[in-house]
Amino acid sequence: MPGLEPKNQLDVLLPYAMIATKKWLSAEGVNRHTLDNSLKSKKLEALSVGVYMRTGMSVPWEGMVCSLQRMSVTPVHVGGLTALELLGFGHYLSSSKERTVHLYSEAKLPAWLAKLKHKGTFRWHGTKTLWPAELLEKEKVVKEYQWREDLPPLMISSPEKACLEMLMDVPKTVSFEHADELMQGLTSLSPRKLEVLLNSCRHVKVKRLFFWFADRQGYSWLKKLDYQDFDLGKGKRVVAKGGKLDKKYQITVPDYLHG
């Protein structure tokens, strides 16, 4: 940020509860002398090699992700289960403080993020098999989540996008029961946003599961979406091993949820 006095530069670029890498700070105009002096005077401390925070306050996961989003060239969104929980749809999610934060991006997360200590785990989801790159730039499929009034918001998936991201993990890390419970709360999804997302979605299993779960709930918004208008691929897909085949969507589902 040109024009800032050196003594104020770090205050603006690196507020409390956020982090920054040496590389990013350098690109923003912080010289090595200023950085070294800030470390010696304990204004800054190193969280990891080349990653800094302001001394005297811990950085929550929101601050780490917000900082990552600020520094990343490729969009990184909080999505899936984490976005659903933040948006108030995670009634059935664990209340454990050891949170798993689901992050979605075309680019892999930087190695330094995994080295930072915090109460939880960052789980990366590559989006190349789910979304085209241009979709991730659209404002309508992401939302701002204001985690602190004095700091930039987190960019998180809309409930429609987060729902489809969550279904990507069925049944490997998200059970059919869990997905069904979450879908019960999604009573007010936008058919227009869903249409954009379903047309863009590259993953056949996700789209078939979405319509199958939505059919179970019988939501009014589903009447504005005809599954035959979307590319659901061809042939049968085994989703639940040993399950029954749903003839409409050509996927296997658990016997106790069938029919």
FIKOLZA-1660 file (N, C-alpha, C; in steps of 0.1 Angstrom, whole numbers, plus 5000, padded with zeros to 4 digits):
% residues 259
   i   px   py   pz ch aa at
   1 5008 4988 5000  A  M  N
   1 5000 5000 5000  A  M CA
   1 5009 5012 5000  A  M  C
   2 5010 5019 4988  A  P  N
   2 5019 5030 4988  A  P CA
   2 5014 5042 4996  A  P  C
   3 5024 5050 5001  A  G  N
   3 5020 5062 5009  A  G CA
   3 5019 5060 5023  A  G  C
   4 5019 5047 5028  A  L  N
   4 5018 5044 5042  A  L CA
   4 5032 5046 5049  A  L  C
   5 5032 5052 5061  A  E  N
   5 5044 5053 5068  A  E CA
   5 5049 5039 5073  A  E  C
   6 5062 5036 5073  A  P  N
   6 5066 5023 5077  A  P CA
   6 5061 5018 5091  A  P  C
   7 5059 5027 5100  A  K  N
   7 5054 5023 5113  A  K CA
   7 5040 5019 5113  A  K  C
   8 5032 5024 5103  A  N  N
   8 5018 5020 5102  A  N CA
   8 5015 5009 5092  A  N  C
   9 5025 5006 5084  A  Q  N
   9 5023 4997 5073  A  Q CA
   9 5019 4983 5078  A  Q  C
  10 5025 4978 5087  A  L  N
  10 5022 4965 5092  A  L CA
  10 5009 4965 5100  A  L  C
  11 5005 4976 5106  A  D  N
  11 4993 4977 5113  A  D CA
  11 4981 4975 5103  A  D  C
  12 4983 4980 5091  A  V  N
  12 4972 4979 5081  A  V CA
  12 4972 4966 5074  A  V  C
  13 4984 4961 5071  A  L  N
  13 4985 4948 5063  A  L CA
  13 4984 4936 5072  A  L  C
  14 4987 4937 5084  A  L  N
  14 4986 4926 5093  A  L CA
  14 4980 4929 5107  A  L  C
  15 4967 4930 5106  A  P  N
  15 4959 4934 5119  A  P CA
  15 4959 4921 5128  A  P  C
  16 4955 4924 5140  A  Y  N
  16 4954 4912 5150  A  Y CA
  16 4944 4902 5144  A  Y  C
  17 4946 4890 5148  A  A  N
  17 4937 4879 5144  A  A CA
  17 4938 4874 5129  A  A  C
  18 4949 4880 5122  A  M  N
  18 4952 4875 5109  A  M CA
  18 4966 4872 5108  A  M  C
  19 4970 4866 5097  A  I  N
  19 4984 4862 5094  A  I CA
  19 4988 4867 5080  A  I  C
  20 5001 4866 5078  A  A  N
  20 5006 4870 5065  A  A CA
  20 5020 4863 5062  A  A  C
  21 5022 4860 5050  A  T  N
  21 5035 4853 5047  A  T CA
  21 5045 4864 5043  A  T  C
  22 5058 4861 5045  A  K  N
  22 5069 4870 5042  A  K CA
  22 5068 4874 5027  A  K  C
  23 5065 4864 5018  A  K  N
  23 5064 4867 5004  A  K CA
  23 5053 4877 5001  A  K  C
  24 5042 4876 5007  A  W  N
  24 5031 4885 5005  A  W CA
  24 5034 4899 5010  A  W  C
  25 5039 4899 5022  A  L  N
  25 5042 4912 5028  A  L CA
  25 5053 4920 5019  A  L  C
  26 5062 4912 5014  A  S  N
  26 5072 4918 5006  A  S CA
  26 5066 4924 4993  A  S  C
  27 5057 4916 4987  A  A  N
  27 5050 4921 4975  A  A CA
  27 5041 4933 4978  A  A  C
  28 5037 4935 4990  A  E  N
  28 5029 4946 4994  A  E CA
  28 5037 4958 4998  A  E  C
  29 5051 4957 4998  A  G  N
  29 5059 4968 5000  A  G CA
  29 5066 4968 5014  A  G  C
  30 5065 4958 5022  A  V  N
  30 5072 4957 5035  A  V CA
  30 5086 4953 5032  A  V  C
  31 5096 4961 5036  A  N  N
  31 5109 4957 5033  A  N CA
  31 5115 4948 5044  A  N  C
  32 5126 4942 5041  A  R  N
  32 5132 4932 5050  A  R CA
  32 5136 4939 5063  A  R  C
  33 5141 4951 5063  A  H  N
  33 5145 4958 5075  A  H CA
  33 5133 4960 5084  A  H  C
  34 5122 4965 5079  A  T  N
  34 5110 4967 5087  A  T CA
  34 5105 4953 5094  A  T  C
  35 5106 4943 5086  A  L  N
  35 5101 4930 5090  A  L CA
  35 5111 4925 5101  A  L  C
  36 5124 4926 5099  A  D  N
  36 5133 4921 5109  A  D CA
  36 5132 4929 5122  A  D  C
  37 5130 4942 5121  A  N  N
  37 5129 4950 5133  A  N CA
  37 5116 4947 5141  A  N  C
  38 5105 4944 5134  A  S  N
  38 5092 4940 5140  A  S CA
  38 5094 4927 5147  A  S  C
  39 5102 4918 5142  A  L  N
  39 5104 4905 5149  A  L CA
  39 5112 4906 5161  A  L  C
  40 5123 4915 5160  A  K  N
  40 5132 4917 5171  A  K CA
  40 5125 4924 5183  A  K  C
  41 5116 4934 5179  A  S  N
  41 5109 4941 5189  A  S CA
  41 5097 4934 5195  A  S  C
  42 5094 4922 5189  A  K  N
  42 5083 4913 5193  A  K CA
  42 5070 4919 5189  A  K  C
  43 5069 4928 5180  A  K  N
  43 5057 4932 5174  A  K CA
  43 5050 4921 5166  A  K  C
  44 5059 4913 5160  A  L  N
  44 5055 4902 5152  A  L CA
  44 5061 4889 5158  A  L  C
  45 5055 4878 5156  A  E  N
  45 5061 4865 5159  A  E CA
  45 5058 4855 5147  A  E  C
  46 5067 4846 5146  A  A  N
  46 5066 4836 5135  A  A CA
  46 5057 4824 5139  A  A  C
  47 5047 4822 5132  A  L  N
  47 5039 4810 5134  A  L CA
  47 5045 4797 5128  A  L  C
  48 5052 4800 5117  A  S  N
  48 5059 4789 5110  A  S CA
  48 5070 4797 5102  A  S  C
  49 5078 4789 5095  A  V  N
  49 5088 4795 5087  A  V CA
  49 5082 4804 5076  A  V  C
  50 5085 4817 5077  A  G  N
  50 5079 4827 5067  A  G CA
  50 5065 4830 5069  A  G  C
  51 5059 4827 5080  A  V  N
  51 5045 4831 5083  A  V CA
  51 5044 4838 5096  A  V  C
  52 5037 4850 5096  A  Y  N
  52 5038 4858 5108  A  Y CA
  52 5024 4862 5113  A  Y  C
  53 5024 4866 5125  A  M  N
  53 5012 4871 5132  A  M CA
  53 5016 4882 5141  A  M  C
  54 5006 4890 5145  A  R  N
  54 5009 4900 5156  A  R CA
  54 5010 4893 5169  A  R  C
  55 5020 4898 5177  A  T  N
  55 5022 4892 5190  A  T CA
  55 5011 4896 5200  A  T  C
  56 5007 4887 5208  A  G  N
  56 4998 4890 5219  A  G CA
  56 4984 4885 5217  A  G  C
  57 4981 4879 5205  A  M  N
  57 4967 4874 5203  A  M CA
  57 4967 4862 5194  A  M  C
  58 4960 4851 5198  A  S  N
  58 4960 4839 5189  A  S CA
  58 4951 4842 5177  A  S  C
  59 4954 4834 5167  A  V  N
  59 4947 4836 5154  A  V CA
  59 4937 4824 5153  A  V  C
  60 4924 4827 5152  A  P  N
  60 4914 4816 5150  A  P CA
  60 4914 4811 5136  A  P  C
  61 4908 4800 5133  A  W  N
  61 4908 4794 5120  A  W CA
  61 4902 4804 5110  A  W  C
  62 4892 4812 5114  A  E  N
  62 4886 4822 5105  A  E CA
  62 4896 4832 5100  A  E  C
  63 4905 4836 5109  A  G  N
  63 4916 4845 5106  A  G CA
  63 4926 4839 5096  A  G  C
  64 4929 4827 5098  A  M  N
  64 4938 4820 5089  A  M CA
  64 4933 4819 5075  A  M  C
  65 4920 4815 5074  A  V  N
  65 4914 4813 5061  A  V CA
  65 4911 4826 5054  A  V  C
  66 4907 4836 5062  A  C  N
  66 4905 4850 5057  A  C CA
  66 4918 4855 5051  A  C  C
  67 4929 4853 5058  A  S  N
  67 4942 4857 5054  A  S CA
  67 4946 4849 5041  A  S  C
  68 4944 4836 5041  A  L  N
  68 4946 4828 5029  A  L CA
  68 4939 4833 5017  A  L  C
  69 4926 4836 5019  A  Q  N
  69 4918 4842 5007  A  Q CA
  69 4923 4855 5002  A  Q  C
  70 4928 4863 5012  A  R  N
  70 4934 4876 5008  A  R CA
  70 4946 4875 5000  A  R  C
  71 4954 4865 5003  A  M  N
  71 4967 4863 4997  A  M CA
  71 4967 4854 4984  A  M  C
  72 4957 4846 4983  A  S  N
  72 4956 4837 4972  A  S CA
  72 4952 4843 4959  A  S  C
  73 4959 4839 4948  A  V  N
  73 4955 4844 4934  A  V CA
  73 4943 4836 4930  A  V  C
  74 4943 4823 4933  A  T  N
  74 4932 4814 4929  A  T CA
  74 4921 4815 4940  A  T  C
  75 4908 4816 4936  A  P  N
  75 4898 4816 4947  A  P CA
  75 4898 4804 4956  A  P  C
  76 4897 4807 4969  A  V  N
  76 4895 4796 4979  A  V CA
  76 4883 4799 4987  A  V  C
  77 4873 4790 4987  A  H  N
  77 4861 4792 4994  A  H CA
  77 4859 4782 5006  A  H  C
  78 4854 4787 5016  A  V  N
  78 4849 4778 5027  A  V CA
  78 4836 4772 5021  A  V  C
  79 4835 4759 5021  A  G  N
  79 4823 4753 5014  A  G CA
  79 4819 4740 5021  A  G  C
  80 4810 4733 5015  A  G  N
  80 4805 4720 5020  A  G CA
  80 4799 4721 5034  A  G  C
  81 4803 4711 5042  A  L  N
  81 4798 4710 5055  A  L CA
  81 4800 4723 5064  A  L  C
  82 4812 4729 5062  A  T  N
  82 4816 4741 5070  A  T CA
  82 4807 4752 5066  A  T  C
  83 4805 4754 5053  A  A  N
  83 4796 4766 5049  A  A CA
  83 4782 4763 5054  A  A  C
  84 4777 4751 5053  A  L  N
  84 4763 4748 5058  A  L CA
  84 4762 4751 5072  A  L  C
  85 4772 4748 5080  A  E  N
  85 4771 4751 5095  A  E CA
  85 4771 4766 5097  A  E  C
  86 4780 4773 5091  A  L  N
  86 4781 4788 5093  A  L CA
  86 4768 4794 5088  A  L  C
  87 4761 4789 5079  A  L  N
  87 4749 4795 5074  A  L CA
  87 4737 4790 5082  A  L  C
  88 4739 4782 5092  A  G  N
  88 4728 4778 5101  A  G CA
  88 4721 4766 5097  A  G  C
  89 4727 4758 5088  A  F  N
  89 4721 4745 5084  A  F CA
  89 4727 4733 5090  A  F  C
  90 4737 4735 5098  A  G  N
  90 4745 4724 5104  A  G CA
  90 4740 4719 5117  A  G  C
  91 4727 4718 5118  A  H  N
  91 4721 4713 5131  A  H CA
  91 4726 4700 5136  A  H  C
  92 4730 4692 5126  A  Y  N
  92 4734 4678 5129  A  Y CA
  92 4749 4676 5129  A  Y  C
  93 4756 4687 5128  A  L  N
  93 4771 4686 5127  A  L CA
  93 4776 4686 5141  A  L  C
  94 4788 4681 5142  A  S  N
  94 4795 4679 5155  A  S CA
  94 4797 4693 5161  A  S  C
  95 4795 4694 5174  A  S  N
  95 4798 4707 5181  A  S CA
  95 4812 4707 5187  A  S  C
  96 4820 4697 5183  A  S  N
  96 4834 4696 5188  A  S CA
  96 4842 4708 5184  A  S  C
  97 4850 4713 5194  A  K  N
  97 4859 4724 5191  A  K CA
  97 4870 4720 5181  A  K  C
  98 4873 4707 5179  A  E  N
  98 4883 4703 5170  A  E CA
  98 4876 4702 5156  A  E  C
  99 4873 4714 5151  A  R  N
  99 4866 4715 5138  A  R CA
  99 4874 4711 5126  A  R  C
 100 4867 4705 5116  A  T  N
 100 4873 4703 5103  A  T CA
 100 4868 4714 5094  A  T  C
 101 4877 4722 5088  A  V  N
 101 4873 4733 5080  A  V CA
 101 4875 4728 5065  A  V  C
 102 4864 4728 5058  A  H  N
 102 4864 4723 5044  A  H CA
 102 4867 4735 5035  A  H  C
 103 4878 4734 5027  A  L  N
 103 4882 4745 5018  A  L CA
 103 4881 4740 5004  A  L  C
 104 4876 4748 4995  A  Y  N
 104 4874 4744 4981  A  Y CA
 104 4882 4753 4971  A  Y  C
 105 4890 4747 4963  A  S  N
 105 4898 4756 4954  A  S CA
 105 4904 4747 4942  A  S  C
 106 4906 4753 4931  A  E  N
 106 4913 4746 4920  A  E CA
 106 4927 4744 4924  A  E  C
 107 4934 4753 4930  A  A  N
 107 4948 4752 4934  A  A CA
 107 4949 4745 4948  A  A  C
 108 4960 4738 4950  A  K  N
 108 4962 4731 4962  A  K CA
 108 4965 4742 4973  A  K  C
 109 4962 4738 4985  A  L  N
 109 4965 4747 4996  A  L CA
 109 4980 4748 4998  A  L  C
 110 4985 4760 5002  A  P  N
 110 4999 4761 5004  A  P CA
 110 5004 4753 5016  A  P  C
 111 5016 4748 5015  A  A  N
 111 5021 4738 5025  A  A CA
 111 5022 4745 5039  A  A  C
 112 5024 4758 5040  A  W  N
 112 5025 4764 5053  A  W CA
 112 5012 4764 5061  A  W  C
 113 5000 4763 5054  A  L  N
 113 4988 4762 5061  A  L CA
 113 4987 4750 5070  A  L  C
 114 4991 4739 5065  A  A  N
 114 4991 4726 5073  A  A CA
 114 5000 4726 5085  A  A  C
 115 5010 4735 5085  A  K  N
 115 5019 4736 5096  A  K CA
 115 5015 4745 5107  A  K  C
 116 5004 4752 5105  A  L  N
 116 5000 4762 5116  A  L CA
 116 4992 4754 5126  A  L  C
 117 4994 4758 5139  A  K  N
 117 4987 4752 5150  A  K CA
 117 4973 4759 5152  A  K  C
 118 4963 4751 5152  A  H  N
 118 4950 4756 5156  A  H CA
 118 4941 4745 5160  A  H  C
 119 4929 4748 5166  A  K  N
 119 4921 4737 5171  A  K CA
 119 4912 4732 5159  A  K  C
 120 4918 4723 5152  A  G  N
 120 4910 4717 5141  A  G CA
 120 4919 4713 5129  A  G  C
 121 4913 4710 5118  A  T  N
 121 4920 4705 5106  A  T CA
 121 4915 4712 5094  A  T  C
 122 4923 4716 5085  A  F  N
 122 4919 4721 5072  A  F CA
 122 4919 4710 5062  A  F  C
 123 4908 4708 5056  A  R  N
 123 4906 4697 5046  A  R CA
 123 4904 4704 5032  A  R  C
 124 4913 4701 5023  A  W  N
 124 4913 4706 5009  A  W CA
 124 4904 4698 5000  A  W  C
 125 4896 4704 4992  A  H  N
 125 4888 4697 4982  A  H CA
 125 4892 4704 4968  A  H  C
 126 4897 4696 4959  A  G  N
 126 4900 4701 4946  A  G CA
 126 4887 4702 4938  A  G  C
 127 4885 4713 4931  A  T  N
 127 4872 4716 4924  A  T CA
 127 4872 4713 4910  A  T  C
 128 4883 4708 4904  A  K  N
 128 4884 4706 4889  A  K CA
 128 4874 4696 4884  A  K  C
 129 4871 4686 4892  A  T  N
 129 4861 4676 4888  A  T CA
 129 4847 4680 4892  A  T  C
 130 4845 4691 4899  A  L  N
 130 4832 4695 4903  A  L CA
 130 4827 4708 4896  A  L  C
 131 4835 4718 4896  A  W  N
 131 4831 4731 4890  A  W CA
 131 4841 4736 4880  A  W  C
 132 4837 4743 4869  A  P  N
 132 4846 4750 4860  A  P CA
 132 4851 4762 4867  A  P  C
 133 4863 4766 4864  A  A  N
 133 4870 4778 4870  A  A CA
 133 4862 4790 4870  A  A  C
 134 4855 4793 4859  A  E  N
 134 4847 4805 4858  A  E CA
 134 4836 4806 4867  A  E  C
 135 4830 4795 4872  A  L  N
 135 4819 4795 4881  A  L CA
 135 4824 4801 4895  A  L  C
 136 4836 4798 4899  A  L  N
 136 4841 4802 4912  A  L CA
 136 4843 4817 4913  A  L  C
 137 4842 4824 4901  A  E  N
 137 4844 4838 4901  A  E CA
 137 4830 4845 4902  A  E  C
 138 4819 4838 4901  A  K  N
 138 4806 4844 4901  A  K CA
 138 4802 4847 4916  A  K  C
 139 4797 4860 4918  A  E  N
 139 4794 4864 4931  A  E CA
 139 4781 4857 4936  A  E  C
 140 4772 4853 4927  A  K  N
 140 4760 4847 4932  A  K CA
 140 4761 4833 4939  A  K  C
 141 4772 4827 4936  A  V  N
 141 4774 4813 4942  A  V CA
 141 4782 4813 4955  A  V  C
 142 4787 4825 4959  A  V  N
 142 4794 4827 4971  A  V CA
 142 4788 4838 4979  A  V  C
 143 4790 4838 4992  A  K  N
 143 4785 4847 5002  A  K CA
 143 4796 4853 5011  A  K  C
 144 4794 4865 5016  A  E  N
 144 4803 4870 5026  A  E CA
 144 4798 4866 5039  A  E  C
 145 4807 4861 5047  A  Y  N
 145 4804 4858 5061  A  Y CA
 145 4812 4867 5070  A  Y  C
 146 4806 4876 5077  A  Q  N
 146 4813 4886 5086  A  Q CA
 146 4816 4880 5099  A  Q  C
 147 4828 4874 5101  A  W  N
 147 4831 4867 5113  A  W CA
 147 4836 4877 5124  A  W  C
 148 4841 4889 5119  A  R  N
 148 4844 4900 5128  A  R CA
 148 4841 4913 5121  A  R  C
 149 4836 4923 5128  A  E  N
 149 4832 4935 5122  A  E CA
 149 4844 4943 5117  A  E  C
 150 4855 4942 5123  A  D  N
 150 4866 4951 5120  A  D CA
 150 4876 4944 5110  A  D  C
 151 4873 4933 5105  A  L  N
 151 4881 4926 5096  A  L CA
 151 4874 4921 5083  A  L  C
 152 4881 4918 5072  A  P  N
 152 4874 4914 5060  A  P CA
 152 4866 4901 5062  A  P  C
 153 4855 4900 5055  A  P  N
 153 4846 4888 5056  A  P CA
 153 4853 4876 5050  A  P  C
 154 4848 4864 5055  A  L  N
 154 4852 4852 5048  A  L CA
 154 4843 4850 5036  A  L  C
 155 4849 4844 5025  A  M  N
 155 4841 4841 5013  A  M CA
 155 4837 4826 5015  A  M  C
 156 4824 4824 5016  A  I  N
 156 4819 4810 5017  A  I CA
 156 4809 4807 5007  A  I  C
 157 4807 4794 5004  A  S  N
 157 4797 4790 4994  A  S CA
 157 4783 4793 4998  A  S  C
 158 4775 4796 4988  A  S  N
 158 4761 4798 4991  A  S CA
 158 4755 4784 4996  A  S  C
 159 4743 4784 5002  A  P  N
 159 4738 4771 5006  A  P CA
 159 4736 4762 4995  A  P  C
 160 4732 4767 4983  A  E  N
 160 4730 4758 4971  A  E CA
 160 4743 4752 4967  A  E  C
 161 4754 4760 4966  A  K  N
 161 4767 4754 4963  A  K CA
 161 4773 4745 4973  A  K  C
 162 4771 4749 4986  A  A  N
 162 4776 4741 4997  A  A CA
 162 4769 4727 4997  A  A  C
 163 4756 4727 4994  A  C  N
 163 4749 4714 4994  A  C CA
 163 4755 4705 4984  A  C  C
 164 4757 4709 4972  A  L  N
 164 4763 4701 4961  A  L CA
 164 4777 4697 4965  A  L  C
 165 4785 4705 4971  A  E  N
 165 4798 4702 4976  A  E CA
 165 4798 4691 4986  A  E  C
 166 4788 4692 4995  A  M  N
 166 4787 4682 5006  A  M CA
 166 4784 4668 5000  A  M  C
 167 4775 4668 4989  A  L  N
 167 4771 4655 4983  A  L CA
 167 4783 4648 4976  A  L  C
 168 4793 4656 4973  A  M  N
 168 4805 4650 4966  A  M CA
 168 4811 4640 4976  A  M  C
 169 4809 4641 4989  A  D  N
 169 4816 4632 4998  A  D CA
 169 4807 4621 5003  A  D  C
 170 4795 4620 4997  A  V  N
 170 4786 4608 5000  A  V CA
 170 4790 4596 4992  A  V  C
 171 4792 4585 4998  A  P  N
 171 4791 4581 5012  A  P CA
 171 4804 4580 5019  A  P  C
 172 4815 4584 5012  A  K  N
 172 4829 4582 5017  A  K CA
 172 4831 4588 5031  A  K  C
 173 4829 4601 5032  A  T  N
 173 4831 4607 5045  A  T CA
 173 4818 4614 5051  A  T  C
 174 4807 4614 5043  A  V  N
 174 4794 4619 5047  A  V CA
 174 4784 4608 5044  A  V  C
 175 4778 4603 5055  A  S  N
 175 4769 4592 5053  A  S CA
 175 4756 4596 5047  A  S  C
 176 4749 4586 5041  A  F  N
 176 4735 4589 5035  A  F CA
 176 4726 4595 5046  A  F  C
 177 4727 4590 5058  A  E  N
 177 4719 4595 5069  A  E CA
 177 4722 4610 5072  A  E  C
 178 4735 4613 5073  A  H  N
 178 4739 4627 5076  A  H CA
 178 4734 4636 5064  A  H  C
 179 4736 4632 5052  A  A  N
 179 4732 4641 5041  A  A CA
 179 4717 4642 5041  A  A  C
 180 4710 4632 5044  A  D  N
 180 4695 4633 5044  A  D CA
 180 4690 4643 5055  A  D  C
 181 4697 4642 5067  A  E  N
 181 4693 4651 5077  A  E CA
 181 4696 4666 5074  A  E  C
 182 4707 4668 5067  A  L  N
 182 4711 4681 5063  A  L CA
 182 4701 4687 5052  A  L  C
 183 4697 4678 5043  A  M  N
 183 4688 4682 5032  A  M CA
 183 4674 4685 5038  A  M  C
 184 4671 4680 5050  A  Q  N
 184 4658 4683 5056  A  Q CA
 184 4657 4698 5059  A  Q  C
 185 4668 4704 5062  A  G  N
 185 4668 4718 5066  A  G CA
 185 4669 4728 5054  A  G  C
 186 4671 4723 5042  A  L  N
 186 4673 4732 5031  A  L CA
 186 4660 4735 5024  A  L  C
 187 4651 4742 5031  A  T  N
 187 4637 4744 5026  A  T CA
 187 4636 4756 5017  A  T  C
 188 4646 4765 5017  A  S  N
 188 4645 4777 5010  A  S CA
 188 4656 4780 4999  A  S  C
 189 4660 4769 4993  A  L  N
 189 4671 4771 4983  A  L CA
 189 4665 4778 4971  A  L  C
 190 4674 4785 4963  A  S  N
 190 4670 4793 4952  A  S CA
 190 4670 4784 4939  A  S  C
 191 4659 4782 4932  A  P  N
 191 4659 4774 4920  A  P CA
 191 4668 4780 4909  A  P  C
 192 4668 4793 4909  A  R  N
 192 4677 4800 4899  A  R CA
 192 4692 4797 4901  A  R  C
 193 4696 4798 4914  A  K  N
 193 4710 4795 4917  A  K CA
 193 4713 4780 4914  A  K  C
 194 4703 4772 4918  A  L  N
 194 4705 4757 4916  A  L CA
 194 4706 4754 4901  A  L  C
 195 4698 4761 4893  A  E  N
 195 4699 4759 4878  A  E CA
 195 4713 4762 4873  A  E  C
 196 4718 4773 4877  A  V  N
 196 4732 4777 4873  A  V CA
 196 4742 4767 4878  A  V  C
 197 4741 4763 4890  A  L  N
 197 4751 4753 4896  A  L CA
 197 4750 4739 4889  A  L  C
 198 4737 4735 4887  A  L  N
 198 4735 4721 4882  A  L CA
 198 4740 4721 4867  A  L  C
 199 4738 4732 4860  A  N  N
 199 4742 4732 4846  A  N CA
 199 4758 4733 4845  A  N  C
 200 4764 4739 4856  A  S  N
 200 4779 4740 4856  A  S CA
 200 4785 4727 4862  A  S  C
 201 4778 4720 4870  A  C  N
 201 4784 4709 4878  A  C CA
 201 4789 4698 4868  A  C  C
 202 4801 4694 4871  A  R  N
 202 4807 4684 4862  A  R CA
 202 4806 4669 4867  A  R  C
 203 4800 4668 4879  A  H  N
 203 4800 4655 4886  A  H CA
 203 4786 4649 4886  A  H  C
 204 4785 4638 4878  A  V  N
 204 4772 4631 4876  A  V CA
 204 4767 4626 4889  A  V  C
 205 4775 4620 4897  A  K  N
 205 4770 4614 4910  A  K CA
 205 4764 4625 4919  A  K  C
 206 4770 4636 4920  A  V  N
 206 4765 4648 4928  A  V CA
 206 4751 4652 4923  A  V  C
 207 4749 4653 4910  A  K  N
 207 4737 4658 4905  A  K CA
 207 4726 4647 4907  A  K  C
 208 4729 4635 4905  A  R  N
 208 4719 4624 4907  A  R CA
 208 4715 4624 4922  A  R  C
 209 4725 4624 4931  A  L  N
 209 4722 4624 4945  A  L CA
 209 4713 4636 4949  A  L  C
 210 4717 4648 4944  A  F  N
 210 4709 4660 4947  A  F CA
 210 4694 4658 4944  A  F  C
 211 4691 4653 4932  A  F  N
 211 4677 4652 4928  A  F CA
 211 4671 4640 4936  A  F  C
 212 4678 4630 4939  A  W  N
 212 4672 4619 4947  A  W CA
 212 4669 4624 4961  A  W  C
 213 4678 4631 4968  A  F  N
 213 4675 4636 4981  A  F CA
 213 4664 4646 4981  A  F  C
 214 4664 4655 4971  A  A  N
 214 4654 4665 4970  A  A CA
 214 4640 4659 4968  A  A  C
 215 4640 4648 4960  A  D  N
 215 4627 4641 4958  A  D CA
 215 4621 4636 4972  A  D  C
 216 4630 4631 4980  A  R  N
 216 4626 4626 4993  A  R CA
 216 4620 4636 5002  A  R  C
 217 4625 4648 5001  A  Q  N
 217 4619 4659 5009  A  Q CA
 217 4607 4666 5003  A  Q  C
 218 4605 4665 4990  A  G  N
 218 4594 4670 4983  A  G CA
 218 4592 4685 4984  A  G  C
 219 4604 4692 4983  A  Y  N
 219 4603 4707 4984  A  Y CA
 219 4597 4714 4973  A  Y  C
 220 4590 4725 4975  A  S  N
 220 4583 4733 4965  A  S CA
 220 4593 4738 4954  A  S  C
 221 4605 4742 4958  A  W  N
 221 4615 4747 4949  A  W CA
 221 4619 4737 4938  A  W  C
 222 4617 4724 4941  A  L  N
 222 4621 4713 4932  A  L CA
 222 4611 4713 4920  A  L  C
 223 4599 4718 4921  A  K  N
 223 4590 4719 4910  A  K CA
 223 4595 4728 4899  A  K  C
 224 4604 4737 4902  A  K  N
 224 4609 4746 4892  A  K CA
 224 4622 4740 4885  A  K  C
 225 4625 4728 4889  A  L  N
 225 4637 4722 4883  A  L CA
 225 4633 4708 4878  A  L  C
 226 4635 4706 4865  A  D  N
 226 4633 4693 4859  A  D CA
 226 4646 4685 4857  A  D  C
 227 4648 4674 4864  A  Y  N
 227 4660 4667 4863  A  Y CA
 227 4664 4663 4849  A  Y  C
 228 4654 4662 4840  A  Q  N
 228 4657 4658 4826  A  Q CA
 228 4664 4670 4818  A  Q  C
 229 4663 4682 4824  A  D  N
 229 4670 4693 4817  A  D CA
 229 4685 4694 4820  A  D  C
 230 4690 4685 4828  A  F  N
 230 4704 4686 4831  A  F CA
 230 4711 4673 4827  A  F  C
 231 4724 4674 4825  A  D  N
 231 4731 4662 4820  A  D CA
 231 4735 4653 4832  A  D  C
 232 4727 4643 4834  A  L  N
 232 4730 4633 4845  A  L CA
 232 4737 4621 4841  A  L  C
 233 4743 4621 4828  A  G  N
 233 4751 4610 4824  A  G CA
 233 4742 4598 4820  A  G  C
 234 4749 4587 4817  A  K  N
 234 4742 4575 4813  A  K CA
 234 4746 4563 4821  A  K  C
 235 4738 4553 4822  A  G  N
 235 4742 4541 4829  A  G CA
 235 4740 4542 4844  A  G  C
 236 4741 4530 4850  A  K  N
 236 4739 4529 4864  A  K CA
 236 4752 4533 4872  A  K  C
 237 4750 4538 4884  A  R  N
 237 4761 4542 4892  A  R CA
 237 4759 4536 4906  A  R  C
 238 4770 4529 4910  A  V  N
 238 4770 4523 4924  A  V CA
 238 4775 4534 4933  A  V  C
 239 4766 4539 4942  A  V  N
 239 4769 4549 4952  A  V CA
 239 4769 4542 4966  A  V  C
 240 4759 4535 4969  A  A  N
 240 4758 4527 4981  A  A CA
 240 4761 4512 4978  A  A  C
 241 4772 4507 4982  A  K  N
 241 4775 4493 4979  A  K CA
 241 4765 4484 4986  A  K  C
 242 4760 4474 4978  A  G  N
 242 4750 4465 4983  A  G CA
 242 4736 4471 4985  A  G  C
 243 4735 4484 4980  A  G  N
 243 4722 4490 4981  A  G CA
 243 4712 4487 4970  A  G  C
 244 4700 4493 4970  A  K  N
 244 4690 4490 4960  A  K CA
 244 4691 4501 4949  A  K  C
 245 4688 4497 4937  A  L  N
 245 4689 4506 4926  A  L CA
 245 4676 4515 4925  A  L  C
 246 4678 4528 4925  A  D  N
 246 4667 4537 4923  A  D CA
 246 4666 4539 4908  A  D  C
 247 4655 4534 4902  A  K  N
 247 4653 4533 4888  A  K CA
 247 4652 4547 4881  A  K  C
 248 4647 4557 4888  A  K  N
 248 4646 4570 4882  A  K CA
 248 4659 4577 4880  A  K  C
 249 4668 4576 4890  A  Y  N
 249 4681 4583 4889  A  Y CA
 249 4693 4573 4887  A  Y  C
 250 4690 4560 4886  A  Q  N
 250 4700 4550 4882  A  Q CA
 250 4712 4551 4892  A  Q  C
 251 4709 4552 4905  A  I  N
 251 4720 4551 4915  A  I CA
 251 4715 4541 4925  A  I  C
 252 4725 4534 4932  A  T  N
 252 4722 4525 4943  A  T CA
 252 4722 4534 4956  A  T  C
 253 4712 4531 4964  A  V  N
 253 4710 4538 4977  A  V CA
 253 4708 4528 4988  A  V  C
 254 4710 4531 5000  A  P  N
 254 4707 4522 5011  A  P CA
 254 4693 4516 5011  A  P  C
 255 4692 4503 5013  A  D  N
 255 4679 4497 5013  A  D CA
 255 4669 4504 5022  A  D  C
 256 4673 4508 5034  A  Y  N
 256 4663 4514 5043  A  Y CA
 256 4659 4528 5040  A  Y  C
 257 4665 4534 5030  A  L  N
 257 4661 4547 5025  A  L CA
 257 4654 4546 5011  A  L  C
 258 4654 4534 5006  A  H  N
 258 4648 4533 4993  A  H CA
 258 4633 4532 4993  A  H  C
 259 4627 4539 4984  A  G  N
 259 4612 4539 4983  A  G CA
 259 4605 4548 4992  A  G  C
% end
